């Protein structure tokens, strides 16, 4: 996947697992993204019908060895994070990590619903 697959939204090569995300449809199709912001923009644009989404996943920025469901993650948004498409959003598995990274990067802590709201067309 890394270094060869292209992001389903921006079409850039997915190079860094710390920022990667994916969407799995109810039919089992997997769409990969190089930035959590690309996943949220893809969802906000309606490129896939909400009823067809089975799950969304991202890597823990601090331990990017496996995907974790986005509902189980905490997110931090800061301009200090140089993500591939400049969303500035990272995911972490532990609340304490989100708090410390958010404080160090002068960022804001978000849950998945808030990350989606930031990407919605009304914002």
N, C-alpha and C positions, 0 to 999 in steps of 0.2 A: 504494500500500500504506500509506504513512505518513499518518496523519490520517484514514484511512477504514476500513481492514480491522480486524477484531476478533481478538484473541487466541483461539486454539482452546481454551485452558484456562480463563482467567479472564474472557474476553469483554470486556476493556477495549480501547479503541482503541489501536492501535500507533502511538506518537507519536515515539519516539526510536530511530533506527537503531543507536545505540551498544550497546543492550541486546537488540536483536531477534534472533530465532532462527527456524529453520524446519525442518520435517520433510518429507521427500519419500517417499511410499510407492512400492512396486514397480509400482503401476499408474499412477504419475505424479501422484497427488493431492498437492498442496502444502498443508500446514497451517502457519500462521504464529503466532508467539508474541511477546509484548511484553517478555519477560524470559527469560533462559536458565533461570531457576528454574521458569518455567511449562512449558517444554519438558521438563525433567527430571521434574517432578511428573506431567505428562501420561504420560510413558513409564513411570514407576514405578507409576502407578495402573492400568496395563494398558489404557488407553483405545484403544490400537492394538496388535495382536498383534506381538510382536518379529519374527516371520518376514515381516511385511509391510512393514517399514521398509527403504527403499532407502538413505537417507542422512539425516544431520542436519547443519545448517549454523548458523553464527552470524557476526556482524560483528566485525571487529577494533575494539575500543573506541577505539583511537587513529586509525584510518583506516576509518570505517564506510561506505565507498562500495560495498562488495560483500560478498556472503556467501562464507565460506570453510568447508570441511568441518571439523566439530568435531574429527575425529581429527588435523587438522593444526594445531590451535590449542593454546595454553596458557591456563589460566584462573587467575584470582586471586579469592579470596573474602575480603571484608572488610566490616565494618559501615560503613566509610568510603564505600563505594560505594552511592549512593542509587538503586538500581534500581527499576523500576516496581512490582514486587511484593515488594520487600525481600529478595530472595535474596542480594544483595550479591555476585553473581558477574558478572565481566566476562571477556571473551575477548580475547586479543592474539595476533598472529601470530608474534612473535619472543620467544624465551626471555629475552633480555636485557631486553625490555620487561616481561615478567612478573616478573622478579627486581626491577627497579627500582620498578615499581608496587606489588608486594607489600611491599617494604621501606618505601616511603613511606606506605602505607596500613595498615601493621602487619597485613597479611593473610597468607593462606597460598596457595602456588602449588599448582595441581592440574592433572592431565591429565584428559582426557574420561572415562576410566574412574572416576577418583576423584570427579568431579562427579556422575556417575550413581550411584555408591555412596552419596554424601551424601543423594541424593534417594530412595534405596530405602526401602521400607516398614519394613525392620528397623532403620533409624536413627531 
